[in-house]
Amino acid sequence: MNTAFKITTDDIENILTHRVYPEGYRLAHPYMIKPTTEAAQMIFEELKEEDFTRIEKAATWGTDMDTQIDYAYQKLFDILKEKKIFLDRSNDKPKKDMTPEEWDVYGDSQT
Protein backbone atom coordinates (compact mmCIF):
# COMPACT_ATOMS: atom_id res chain seq x y z
CA MET A 1 0.00 0.00 0.00
CA ASN A 2 1.37 3.39 -0.89
CA THR A 3 0.04 6.20 1.29
CA ALA A 4 1.53 9.43 2.49
CA PHE A 5 1.17 8.42 6.14
CA LYS A 6 3.97 6.44 7.79
CA ILE A 7 4.26 5.57 11.50
CA THR A 8 7.59 6.51 13.05
CA THR A 9 9.19 6.14 16.46
CA ASP A 10 8.08 9.75 17.09
CA ASP A 11 4.45 8.67 16.74
CA ILE A 12 4.96 5.85 19.23
CA GLU A 13 6.74 8.23 21.57
CA ASN A 14 3.75 10.61 21.31
CA ILE A 15 1.42 7.81 22.34
CA LEU A 16 3.65 6.91 25.29
CA THR A 17 4.32 10.50 26.38
CA HIS A 18 0.90 12.04 25.93
CA ARG A 19 -1.06 8.96 26.97
CA VAL A 20 -3.27 9.00 23.90
CA TYR A 21 -4.55 5.58 24.86
CA PRO A 22 -7.67 4.81 26.84
CA GLU A 23 -7.60 5.00 30.61
CA GLY A 24 -7.40 1.58 32.17
CA TYR A 25 -4.47 0.40 30.09
CA ARG A 26 -0.84 0.25 31.02
CA LEU A 27 2.38 -0.34 29.19
CA ALA A 28 3.74 -3.85 29.66
CA HIS A 29 7.02 -4.68 31.30
CA PRO A 30 9.86 -4.18 30.09
CA TYR A 31 8.73 -1.17 28.03
CA MET A 32 7.45 0.79 31.01
CA ILE A 33 10.81 0.78 32.79
CA LYS A 34 12.71 2.11 29.77
CA PRO A 35 13.14 5.77 28.86
CA THR A 36 10.36 6.79 26.47
CA THR A 37 12.63 7.10 23.43
CA GLU A 38 14.13 3.66 24.03
CA ALA A 39 10.72 2.08 24.63
CA ALA A 40 9.38 3.67 21.43
CA GLN A 41 12.32 2.25 19.46
CA MET A 42 11.81 -1.23 20.96
CA ILE A 43 8.11 -1.14 20.09
CA PHE A 44 8.78 0.15 16.58
CA GLU A 45 11.18 -2.74 15.97
CA GLU A 46 8.48 -5.22 16.98
CA LEU A 47 6.08 -3.97 14.34
CA LYS A 48 5.90 -6.06 11.17
CA GLU A 49 5.22 -4.94 7.61
CA GLU A 50 1.61 -6.10 7.91
CA ASP A 51 1.19 -3.89 11.01
CA PHE A 52 2.45 -0.85 9.10
CA THR A 53 0.05 -1.68 6.27
CA ARG A 54 -2.89 -1.88 8.68
CA ILE A 55 -1.93 1.46 10.23
CA GLU A 56 -1.52 3.15 6.85
CA LYS A 57 -4.88 1.79 5.68
CA ALA A 58 -6.57 3.10 8.82
CA ALA A 59 -5.08 6.55 8.19
CA THR A 60 -6.74 6.68 4.77
CA TRP A 61 -10.15 6.71 6.47
CA GLY A 62 -9.45 10.25 7.64
CA THR A 63 -10.46 13.19 5.48
CA ASP A 64 -7.80 15.56 6.83
CA MET A 65 -4.42 15.20 8.53
CA ASP A 66 -5.81 15.36 12.08
CA THR A 67 -8.35 12.59 11.53
CA GLN A 68 -5.78 10.52 9.62
CA ILE A 69 -3.51 10.70 12.67
CA ASP A 70 -6.41 9.83 14.98
CA TYR A 71 -7.30 6.74 12.93
CA ALA A 72 -3.67 5.69 12.59
CA TYR A 73 -2.99 6.07 16.32
CA GLN A 74 -6.12 4.11 17.19
CA LYS A 75 -5.06 1.28 14.88
CA LEU A 76 -1.53 1.39 16.31
CA PHE A 77 -2.97 1.14 19.82
CA ASP A 78 -5.15 -1.83 18.77
CA ILE A 79 -2.09 -3.58 17.33
CA LEU A 80 -0.08 -2.91 20.49
CA LYS A 81 -2.89 -4.46 22.54
CA GLU A 82 -2.84 -7.52 20.28
CA LYS A 83 0.92 -7.79 20.81
CA LYS A 84 0.42 -7.46 24.59
CA ILE A 85 2.50 -4.29 24.69
CA PHE A 86 -0.46 -2.48 26.22
CA LEU A 87 -2.33 -4.42 28.88
CA ASP A 88 -5.79 -3.97 30.28
CA ARG A 89 -5.37 -3.06 33.97
CA SER A 90 -8.52 -4.96 34.86
CA ASN A 91 -6.56 -8.17 34.23
CA ASP A 92 -3.75 -7.19 36.62
CA LYS A 93 -3.33 -9.60 39.47
CA PRO A 94 -0.52 -8.37 41.74
CA LYS A 95 0.80 -10.82 44.32
CA LYS A 96 1.19 -10.07 48.02
CA ASP A 97 4.91 -10.94 48.08
CA MET A 98 5.90 -8.46 45.35
CA THR A 99 8.79 -6.06 45.85
CA PRO A 100 8.13 -2.27 45.83
CA GLU A 101 9.58 -2.12 42.30
CA GLU A 102 7.18 -4.80 41.11
CA TRP A 103 4.24 -2.95 42.70
CA ASP A 104 5.30 0.17 40.80
CA VAL A 105 4.76 -1.76 37.58
CA TYR A 106 1.11 -1.99 38.60
CA GLY A 107 0.99 1.67 39.57
CA ASP A 108 0.12 0.78 43.16
CA SER A 109 3.33 1.34 45.11
CA GLN A 110 3.12 -0.11 48.58
CA THR A 111 6.03 1.94 49.99
N, CA, C and O atoms as CSV, one atom per row, in Angstrom:
chain,resi,resn,atom,element,x,y,z
A,1,MET,N,N,0.856,-1.177,0.000
A,1,MET,CA,C,0.000,0.000,0.000
A,1,MET,C,C,0.897,1.234,0.000
A,1,MET,O,O,1.883,1.293,0.735
A,2,ASN,N,N,0.562,2.185,-0.800
A,2,ASN,CA,C,1.367,3.392,-0.894
A,2,ASN,C,C,0.523,4.585,-0.453
A,2,ASN,O,O,-0.308,5.087,-1.210
A,3,THR,N,N,0.748,5.027,0.771
A,3,THR,CA,C,0.043,6.200,1.288
A,3,THR,C,C,1.072,7.205,1.777
A,3,THR,O,O,2.253,6.889,1.920
A,4,ALA,N,N,0.615,8.395,2.025
A,4,ALA,CA,C,1.532,9.434,2.492
A,4,ALA,C,C,1.829,9.284,3.986
A,4,ALA,O,O,2.801,9.852,4.483
A,5,PHE,N,N,1.011,8.535,4.690
A,5,PHE,CA,C,1.166,8.420,6.141
A,5,PHE,C,C,2.065,7.236,6.491
A,5,PHE,O,O,1.843,6.119,6.023
A,6,LYS,N,N,3.066,7.485,7.305
A,6,LYS,CA,C,3.971,6.439,7.792
A,6,LYS,C,C,4.167,6.622,9.290
A,6,LYS,O,O,4.455,7.728,9.750
A,7,ILE,N,N,4.012,5.541,10.056
A,7,ILE,CA,C,4.264,5.568,11.498
A,7,ILE,C,C,5.771,5.604,11.728
A,7,ILE,O,O,6.533,4.912,11.052
A,8,THR,N,N,6.184,6.415,12.686
A,8,THR,CA,C,7.594,6.512,13.045
A,8,THR,C,C,7.736,6.298,14.557
A,8,THR,O,O,6.742,6.193,15.275
A,9,THR,N,N,8.960,6.236,15.016
A,9,THR,CA,C,9.188,6.138,16.465
A,9,THR,C,C,8.645,7.378,17.173
A,9,THR,O,O,8.224,7.297,18.327
A,10,ASP,N,N,8.650,8.516,16.495
A,10,ASP,CA,C,8.085,9.745,17.089
A,10,ASP,C,C,6.597,9.577,17.393
A,10,ASP,O,O,6.115,10.044,18.425
A,11,ASP,N,N,5.873,8.911,16.497
A,11,ASP,CA,C,4.448,8.672,16.737
A,11,ASP,C,C,4.252,7.783,17.961
A,11,ASP,O,O,3.378,8.041,18.788
A,12,ILE,N,N,5.059,6.749,18.071
A,12,ILE,CA,C,4.960,5.850,19.226
A,12,ILE,C,C,5.320,6.606,20.495
A,12,ILE,O,O,4.675,6.441,21.530
A,13,GLU,N,N,6.343,7.427,20.411
A,13,GLU,CA,C,6.736,8.230,21.568
A,13,GLU,C,C,5.613,9.179,21.975
A,13,GLU,O,O,5.391,9.392,23.167
A,14,ASN,N,N,4.904,9.749,21.007
A,14,ASN,CA,C,3.752,10.612,21.305
A,14,ASN,C,C,2.689,9.845,22.073
A,14,ASN,O,O,2.121,10.362,23.035
A,15,ILE,N,N,2.419,8.625,21.658
A,15,ILE,CA,C,1.421,7.808,22.340
A,15,ILE,C,C,1.869,7.537,23.772
A,15,ILE,O,O,1.063,7.621,24.699
A,16,LEU,N,N,3.135,7.216,23.958
A,16,LEU,CA,C,3.647,6.912,25.294
A,16,LEU,C,C,3.702,8.151,26.179
A,16,LEU,O,O,3.359,8.088,27.360
A,17,THR,N,N,4.128,9.269,25.619
A,17,THR,CA,C,4.317,10.495,26.383
A,17,THR,C,C,3.002,11.188,26.718
A,17,THR,O,O,2.801,11.639,27.846
A,18,HIS,N,N,2.125,11.270,25.754
A,18,HIS,CA,C,0.895,12.038,25.927
A,18,HIS,C,C,-0.289,11.169,26.311
A,18,HIS,O,O,-1.418,11.648,26.415
A,19,ARG,N,N,-0.021,9.891,26.519
A,19,ARG,CA,C,-1.058,8.959,26.966
A,19,ARG,C,C,-2.315,9.054,26.109
A,19,ARG,O,O,-3.426,9.196,26.621
A,20,VAL,N,N,-2.118,8.974,24.795
A,20,VAL,CA,C,-3.269,8.998,23.897
A,20,VAL,C,C,-3.840,7.598,23.739
A,20,VAL,O,O,-4.208,7.177,22.643
A,21,TYR,N,N,-3.906,6.890,24.854
A,21,TYR,CA,C,-4.547,5.583,24.857
A,21,TYR,C,C,-5.582,5.601,25.971
A,21,TYR,O,O,-5.464,6.380,26.918
A,22,PRO,N,N,-6.580,4.761,25.867
A,22,PRO,CA,C,-7.672,4.815,26.837
A,22,PRO,C,C,-7.218,4.558,28.269
A,22,PRO,O,O,-6.303,3.772,28.517
A,23,GLU,N,N,-7.862,5.224,29.187
A,23,GLU,CA,C,-7.600,4.999,30.606
A,23,GLU,C,C,-7.911,3.532,30.914
A,23,GLU,O,O,-8.808,2.938,30.317
A,24,GLY,N,N,-7.177,2.977,31.827
A,24,GLY,CA,C,-7.404,1.582,32.171
A,24,GLY,C,C,-6.410,0.643,31.509
A,24,GLY,O,O,-6.458,-0.569,31.718
A,25,TYR,N,N,-5.516,1.197,30.717
A,25,TYR,CA,C,-4.469,0.397,30.089
A,25,TYR,C,C,-3.120,0.841,30.618
A,25,TYR,O,O,-2.935,1.991,31.018
A,26,ARG,N,N,-2.188,-0.088,30.612
A,26,ARG,CA,C,-0.838,0.245,31.021
A,26,ARG,C,C,0.141,-0.390,30.049
A,26,ARG,O,O,-0.172,-1.363,29.362
A,27,LEU,N,N,1.307,0.175,30.012
A,27,LEU,CA,C,2.383,-0.338,29.188
A,27,LEU,C,C,2.964,-1.567,29.867
A,27,LEU,O,O,3.176,-1.564,31.080
A,28,ALA,N,N,3.221,-2.607,29.105
A,28,ALA,CA,C,3.745,-3.849,29.659
A,28,ALA,C,C,5.215,-3.709,30.037
A,28,ALA,O,O,5.943,-2.868,29.510
A,29,HIS,N,N,5.613,-4.543,30.946
A,29,HIS,CA,C,7.018,-4.683,31.305
A,29,HIS,C,C,7.698,-5.390,30.132
A,29,HIS,O,O,7.085,-6.354,29.674
A,30,PRO,N,N,8.822,-5.075,29.595
A,30,PRO,CA,C,9.857,-4.184,30.090
A,30,PRO,C,C,9.775,-2.761,29.532
A,30,PRO,O,O,10.605,-1.920,29.879
A,31,TYR,N,N,8.793,-2.479,28.677
A,31,TYR,CA,C,8.728,-1.167,28.028
A,31,TYR,C,C,8.550,-0.035,29.020
A,31,TYR,O,O,9.101,1.051,28.838
A,32,MET,N,N,7.769,-0.290,30.082
A,32,MET,CA,C,7.448,0.789,31.014
A,32,MET,C,C,8.629,1.218,31.864
A,32,MET,O,O,8.601,2.309,32.434
A,33,ILE,N,N,9.667,0.397,31.968
A,33,ILE,CA,C,10.815,0.782,32.792
A,33,ILE,C,C,11.935,1.400,31.953
A,33,ILE,O,O,12.983,1.762,32.489
A,34,LYS,N,N,11.721,1.519,30.667
A,34,LYS,CA,C,12.709,2.115,29.774
A,34,LYS,C,C,12.400,3.593,29.579
A,34,LYS,O,O,11.251,4.014,29.715
A,35,PRO,N,N,13.429,4.385,29.257
A,35,PRO,CA,C,13.139,5.766,28.857
A,35,PRO,C,C,12.212,5.750,27.638
A,35,PRO,O,O,12.263,4.826,26.826
A,36,THR,N,N,11.377,6.762,27.520
A,36,THR,CA,C,10.355,6.790,26.472
A,36,THR,C,C,10.930,6.575,25.081
A,36,THR,O,O,10.365,5.817,24.292
A,37,THR,N,N,12.040,7.226,24.769
A,37,THR,CA,C,12.628,7.095,23.435
A,37,THR,C,C,13.071,5.663,23.179
A,37,THR,O,O,12.868,5.129,22.088
A,38,GLU,N,N,13.673,5.048,24.176
A,38,GLU,CA,C,14.135,3.662,24.034
A,38,GLU,C,C,12.948,2.704,23.911
A,38,GLU,O,O,12.977,1.781,23.097
A,39,ALA,N,N,11.917,2.918,24.707
A,39,ALA,CA,C,10.718,2.079,24.634
A,39,ALA,C,C,10.058,2.214,23.261
A,39,ALA,O,O,9.629,1.220,22.676
A,40,ALA,N,N,9.979,3.436,22.751
A,40,ALA,CA,C,9.384,3.669,21.429
A,40,ALA,C,C,10.168,2.927,20.351
A,40,ALA,O,O,9.575,2.335,19.450
A,41,GLN,N,N,11.481,2.955,20.437
A,41,GLN,CA,C,12.319,2.253,19.462
A,41,GLN,C,C,12.102,0.738,19.558
A,41,GLN,O,O,11.989,0.063,18.535
A,42,MET,N,N,12.045,0.210,20.772
A,42,MET,CA,C,11.806,-1.227,20.958
A,42,MET,C,C,10.461,-1.633,20.353
A,42,MET,O,O,10.360,-2.651,19.668
A,43,ILE,N,N,9.448,-0.838,20.610
A,43,ILE,CA,C,8.106,-1.137,20.091
A,43,ILE,C,C,8.106,-1.058,18.575
A,43,ILE,O,O,7.557,-1.932,17.905
A,44,PHE,N,N,8.717,-0.019,18.035
A,44,PHE,CA,C,8.780,0.155,16.583
A,44,PHE,C,C,9.417,-1.068,15.929
A,44,PHE,O,O,8.946,-1.533,14.891
A,45,GLU,N,N,10.474,-1.585,16.525
A,45,GLU,CA,C,11.185,-2.741,15.965
A,45,GLU,C,C,10.351,-4.017,16.029
A,45,GLU,O,O,10.625,-4.968,15.296
A,46,GLU,N,N,9.344,-4.050,16.890
A,46,GLU,CA,C,8.478,-5.225,16.983
A,46,GLU,C,C,7.357,-5.209,15.949
A,46,GLU,O,O,6.714,-6.230,15.705
A,47,LEU,N,N,7.128,-4.056,15.349
A,47,LEU,CA,C,6.077,-3.974,14.339
A,47,LEU,C,C,6.537,-4.651,13.052
A,47,LEU,O,O,7.691,-4.525,12.643
A,48,LYS,N,N,5.613,-5.367,12.428
A,48,LYS,CA,C,5.896,-6.065,11.171
A,48,LYS,C,C,5.314,-5.263,10.008
A,48,LYS,O,O,4.535,-4.331,10.207
A,49,GLU,N,N,5.701,-5.637,8.810
A,49,GLU,CA,C,5.223,-4.937,7.609
A,49,GLU,C,C,3.694,-4.930,7.558
A,49,GLU,O,O,3.091,-3.926,7.179
A,50,GLU,N,N,3.076,-6.032,7.934
A,50,GLU,CA,C,1.608,-6.096,7.911
A,50,GLU,C,C,0.989,-5.118,8.918
A,50,GLU,O,O,-0.103,-4.598,8.687
A,51,ASP,N,N,1.683,-4.870,10.031
A,51,ASP,CA,C,1.193,-3.888,11.006
A,51,ASP,C,C,1.233,-2.488,10.409
A,51,ASP,O,O,0.284,-1.718,10.551
A,52,PHE,N,N,2.337,-2.162,9.739
A,52,PHE,CA,C,2.452,-0.847,9.103
A,52,PHE,C,C,1.365,-0.675,8.042
A,52,PHE,O,O,0.792,0.406,7.902
A,53,THR,N,N,1.087,-1.733,7.304
A,53,THR,CA,C,0.051,-1.677,6.270
A,53,THR,C,C,-1.312,-1.410,6.893
A,53,THR,O,O,-2.082,-0.596,6.383
A,54,ARG,N,N,-1.611,-2.091,7.992
A,54,ARG,CA,C,-2.892,-1.879,8.677
A,54,ARG,C,C,-3.013,-0.442,9.187
A,54,ARG,O,O,-4.079,0.168,9.097
A,55,ILE,N,N,-1.928,0.086,9.716
A,55,ILE,CA,C,-1.928,1.462,10.225
A,55,ILE,C,C,-2.127,2.458,9.090
A,55,ILE,O,O,-2.923,3.391,9.205
A,56,GLU,N,N,-1.404,2.256,8.000
A,56,GLU,CA,C,-1.523,3.150,6.846
A,56,GLU,C,C,-2.933,3.112,6.264
A,56,GLU,O,O,-3.484,4.143,5.881
A,57,LYS,N,N,-3.511,1.913,6.203
A,57,LYS,CA,C,-4.876,1.789,5.682
A,57,LYS,C,C,-5.859,2.529,6.579
A,57,LYS,O,O,-6.758,3.211,6.088
A,58,ALA,N,N,-5.691,2.398,7.893
A,58,ALA,CA,C,-6.573,3.102,8.820
A,58,ALA,C,C,-6.474,4.612,8.630
A,58,ALA,O,O,-7.479,5.319,8.710
A,59,ALA,N,N,-5.270,5.102,8.379
A,59,ALA,CA,C,-5.079,6.551,8.188
A,59,ALA,C,C,-5.863,7.056,6.982
A,59,ALA,O,O,-6.312,8.202,6.974
A,60,THR,N,N,-6.031,6.223,5.975
A,60,THR,CA,C,-6.736,6.677,4.769
A,60,THR,C,C,-8.214,6.917,5.020
A,60,THR,O,O,-8.883,7.526,4.185
A,61,TRP,N,N,-8.745,6.454,6.149
A,61,TRP,CA,C,-10.149,6.706,6.472
A,61,TRP,C,C,-10.372,8.156,6.853
A,61,TRP,O,O,-11.499,8.647,6.785
A,62,GLY,N,N,-9.319,8.847,7.250
A,62,GLY,CA,C,-9.445,10.252,7.641
A,62,GLY,C,C,-9.543,11.156,6.426
A,62,GLY,O,O,-8.972,10.873,5.373
A,63,THR,N,N,-10.277,12.249,6.591
A,63,THR,CA,C,-10.459,13.192,5.484
A,63,THR,C,C,-9.477,14.357,5.552
A,63,THR,O,O,-9.310,15.091,4.578
A,64,ASP,N,N,-8.827,14.526,6.707
A,64,ASP,CA,C,-7.796,15.561,6.832
A,64,ASP,C,C,-6.673,14.988,7.698
A,64,ASP,O,O,-6.805,13.890,8.237
A,65,MET,N,N,-5.594,15.712,7.830
A,65,MET,CA,C,-4.417,15.200,8.529
A,65,MET,C,C,-4.721,14.827,9.984
A,65,MET,O,O,-4.247,13.799,10.468
A,66,ASP,N,N,-5.499,15.646,10.679
A,66,ASP,CA,C,-5.811,15.355,12.080
A,66,ASP,C,C,-6.578,14.045,12.237
A,66,ASP,O,O,-6.251,13.232,13.102
A,67,THR,N,N,-7.589,13.839,11.411
A,67,THR,CA,C,-8.353,12.591,11.528
A,67,THR,C,C,-7.544,11.400,11.027
A,67,THR,O,O,-7.721,10.287,11.522
A,68,GLN,N,N,-6.667,11.610,10.064
A,68,GLN,CA,C,-5.780,10.519,9.624
A,68,GLN,C,C,-4.893,10.060,10.784
A,68,GLN,O,O,-4.710,8.863,11.006
A,69,ILE,N,N,-4.350,11.027,11.512
A,69,ILE,CA,C,-3.506,10.697,12.668
A,69,ILE,C,C,-4.327,9.982,13.734
A,69,ILE,O,O,-3.867,9.001,14.319
A,70,ASP,N,N,-5.541,10.468,13.991
A,70,ASP,CA,C,-6.409,9.826,14.985
A,70,ASP,C,C,-6.670,8.356,14.625
A,70,ASP,O,O,-6.545,7.469,15.469
A,71,TYR,N,N,-7.035,8.117,13.363
A,71,TYR,CA,C,-7.303,6.741,12.933
A,71,TYR,C,C,-6.037,5.880,12.994
A,71,TYR,O,O,-6.085,4.728,13.425
A,72,ALA,N,N,-4.924,6.437,12.568
A,72,ALA,CA,C,-3.667,5.686,12.593
A,72,ALA,C,C,-3.253,5.352,14.019
A,72,ALA,O,O,-2.838,4.226,14.295
A,73,TYR,N,N,-3.360,6.310,14.923
A,73,TYR,CA,C,-2.987,6.074,16.320
A,73,TYR,C,C,-3.909,5.043,16.966
A,73,TYR,O,O,-3.459,4.211,17.753
A,74,GLN,N,N,-5.199,5.098,16.636
A,74,GLN,CA,C,-6.125,4.108,17.193
A,74,GLN,C,C,-5.758,2.708,16.699
A,74,GLN,O,O,-5.759,1.756,17.479
A,75,LYS,N,N,-5.447,2.580,15.422
A,75,LYS,CA,C,-5.059,1.276,14.881
A,75,LYS,C,C,-3.745,0.815,15.505
A,75,LYS,O,O,-3.597,-0.360,15.841
A,76,LEU,N,N,-2.800,1.723,15.662
A,76,LEU,CA,C,-1.530,1.385,16.309
A,76,LEU,C,C,-1.790,0.878,17.724
A,76,LEU,O,O,-1.216,-0.131,18.134
A,77,PHE,N,N,-2.643,1.564,18.471
A,77,PHE,CA,C,-2.971,1.139,19.819
A,77,PHE,C,C,-3.599,-0.253,19.804
A,77,PHE,O,O,-3.249,-1.093,20.633
A,78,ASP,N,N,-4.518,-0.509,18.878
A,78,ASP,CA,C,-5.149,-1.825,18.771
A,78,ASP,C,C,-4.105,-2.911,18.515
A,78,ASP,O,O,-4.169,-3.991,19.102
A,79,ILE,N,N,-3.157,-2.623,17.648
A,79,ILE,CA,C,-2.092,-3.583,17.335
A,79,ILE,C,C,-1.220,-3.818,18.561
A,79,ILE,O,O,-0.836,-4.953,18.841
A,80,LEU,N,N,-0.908,-2.760,19.289
A,80,LEU,CA,C,-0.077,-2.911,20.486
A,80,LEU,C,C,-0.808,-3.696,21.577
A,80,LEU,O,O,-0.167,-4.378,22.376
A,81,LYS,N,N,-2.128,-3.610,21.621
A,81,LYS,CA,C,-2.890,-4.457,22.542
A,81,LYS,C,C,-2.799,-5.920,22.097
A,81,LYS,O,O,-2.601,-6.811,22.923
A,82,GLU,N,N,-2.943,-6.159,20.808
A,82,GLU,CA,C,-2.839,-7.519,20.278
A,82,GLU,C,C,-1.485,-8.139,20.609
A,82,GLU,O,O,-1.391,-9.329,20.911
A,83,LYS,N,N,-0.444,-7.322,20.550
A,83,LYS,CA,C,0.918,-7.793,20.813
A,83,LYS,C,C,1.238,-7.827,22.311
A,83,LYS,O,O,2.353,-8.165,22.708
A,84,LYS,N,N,0.249,-7.475,23.132
A,84,LYS,CA,C,0.416,-7.465,24.591
A,84,LYS,C,C,1.475,-6.468,25.051
A,84,LYS,O,O,2.141,-6.676,26.065
A,85,ILE,N,N,1.622,-5.384,24.291
A,85,ILE,CA,C,2.505,-4.291,24.689
A,85,ILE,C,C,1.731,-3.335,25.596
A,85,ILE,O,O,2.293,-2.765,26.532
A,86,PHE,N,N,0.435,-3.164,25.312
A,86,PHE,CA,C,-0.464,-2.475,26.223
A,86,PHE,C,C,-1.375,-3.523,26.834
A,86,PHE,O,O,-1.920,-4.376,26.134
A,87,LEU,N,N,-1.534,-3.449,28.147
A,87,LEU,CA,C,-2.326,-4.423,28.877
A,87,LEU,C,C,-3.497,-3.744,29.564
A,87,LEU,O,O,-3.390,-2.618,30.049
A,88,ASP,N,N,-4.599,-4.441,29.593
A,88,ASP,CA,C,-5.789,-3.974,30.280
A,88,ASP,C,C,-5.556,-4.128,31.779
A,88,ASP,O,O,-5.326,-5.237,32.260
A,89,ARG,N,N,-5.615,-3.024,32.518
A,89,ARG,CA,C,-5.371,-3.058,33.968
A,89,ARG,C,C,-6.365,-3.944,34.711
A,89,ARG,O,O,-6.053,-4.442,35.792
A,90,SER,N,N,-7.538,-4.145,34.158
A,90,SER,CA,C,-8.525,-4.964,34.862
A,90,SER,C,C,-8.082,-6.416,34.973
A,90,SER,O,O,-8.630,-7.175,35.773
A,91,ASN,N,N,-7.083,-6.811,34.166
A,91,ASN,CA,C,-6.557,-8.171,34.234
A,91,ASN,C,C,-5.344,-8.283,35.154
A,91,ASN,O,O,-4.809,-9.376,35.342
A,92,ASP,N,N,-4.909,-7.166,35.729
A,92,ASP,CA,C,-3.749,-7.188,36.624
A,92,ASP,C,C,-4.076,-7.972,37.884
A,92,ASP,O,O,-5.134,-7.802,38.491
A,93,LYS,N,N,-3.162,-8.816,38.252
A,93,LYS,CA,C,-3.327,-9.597,39.472
A,93,LYS,C,C,-2.022,-9.562,40.266
A,93,LYS,O,O,-1.267,-10.535,40.261
A,94,PRO,N,N,-1.750,-8.435,40.954
A,94,PRO,CA,C,-0.516,-8.367,41.740
A,94,PRO,C,C,-0.531,-9.378,42.881
A,94,PRO,O,O,-1.585,-9.722,43.415
A,95,LYS,N,N,0.657,-9.843,43.241
A,95,LYS,CA,C,0.804,-10.823,44.318
A,95,LYS,C,C,1.221,-10.110,45.600
A,95,LYS,O,O,1.836,-9.045,45.549
A,96,LYS,N,N,0.892,-10.687,46.730
A,96,LYS,CA,C,1.189,-10.070,48.019
A,96,LYS,C,C,2.682,-9.997,48.309
A,96,LYS,O,O,3.117,-9.102,49.033
A,97,ASP,N,N,3.477,-10.910,47.765
A,97,ASP,CA,C,4.907,-10.945,48.083
A,97,ASP,C,C,5.762,-10.166,47.077
A,97,ASP,O,O,6.964,-10.410,46.970
A,98,MET,N,N,5.155,-9.238,46.344
A,98,MET,CA,C,5.896,-8.462,45.352
A,98,MET,C,C,6.786,-7.421,46.027
A,98,MET,O,O,6.472,-6.918,47.106
A,99,THR,N,N,7.898,-7.113,45.372
A,99,THR,CA,C,8.791,-6.062,45.847
A,99,THR,C,C,8.159,-4.706,45.528
A,99,THR,O,O,7.233,-4.639,44.720
A,100,PRO,N,N,8.649,-3.611,46.155
A,100,PRO,CA,C,8.127,-2.272,45.826
A,100,PRO,C,C,8.276,-1.944,44.340
A,100,PRO,O,O,7.405,-1.299,43.756
A,101,GLU,N,N,9.378,-2.387,43.728
A,101,GLU,CA,C,9.580,-2.117,42.302
A,101,GLU,C,C,8.525,-2.833,41.463
A,101,GLU,O,O,8.018,-2.283,40.486
A,102,GLU,N,N,8.202,-4.063,41.853
A,102,GLU,CA,C,7.181,-4.800,41.112
A,102,GLU,C,C,5.805,-4.157,41.289
A,102,GLU,O,O,5.015,-4.126,40.345
A,103,TRP,N,N,5.508,-3.642,42.489
A,103,TRP,CA,C,4.237,-2.950,42.702
A,103,TRP,C,C,4.156,-1.711,41.827
A,103,TRP,O,O,3.085,-1.378,41.319
A,104,ASP,N,N,5.289,-1.020,41.646
A,104,ASP,CA,C,5.299,0.172,40.802
A,104,ASP,C,C,4.872,-0.140,39.380
A,104,ASP,O,O,4.264,0.695,38.712
A,105,VAL,N,N,5.191,-1.346,38.915
A,105,VAL,CA,C,4.765,-1.762,37.581
A,105,VAL,C,C,3.241,-1.718,37.485
A,105,VAL,O,O,2.686,-1.425,36.426
A,106,TYR,N,N,2.571,-2.012,38.597
A,106,TYR,CA,C,1.115,-1.986,38.603
A,106,TYR,C,C,0.565,-0.605,38.935
A,106,TYR,O,O,-0.647,-0.393,38.905
A,107,GLY,N,N,1.447,0.327,39.249
A,107,GLY,CA,C,0.991,1.672,39.567
A,107,GLY,C,C,0.397,1.786,40.957
A,107,GLY,O,O,-0.315,2.744,41.259
A,108,ASP,N,N,0.692,0.802,41.808
A,108,ASP,CA,C,0.125,0.784,43.160
A,108,ASP,C,C,1.250,0.589,44.167
A,108,ASP,O,O,1.247,-0.401,44.898
A,109,SER,N,N,2.187,1.484,44.223
A,109,SER,CA,C,3.334,1.336,45.106
A,109,SER,C,C,2.871,1.157,46.541
A,109,SER,O,O,1.990,1.869,47.024
A,110,GLN,N,N,3.476,0.201,47.202
A,110,GLN,CA,C,3.115,-0.108,48.583
A,110,GLN,C,C,4.115,0.495,49.571
A,110,GLN,O,O,4.065,0.178,50.759
A,111,THR,N,N,5.019,1.357,49.105
A,111,THR,CA,C,6.028,1.940,49.993
A,111,THR,C,C,5.543,3.272,50.524
A,111,THR,O,O,6.250,3.925,51.292
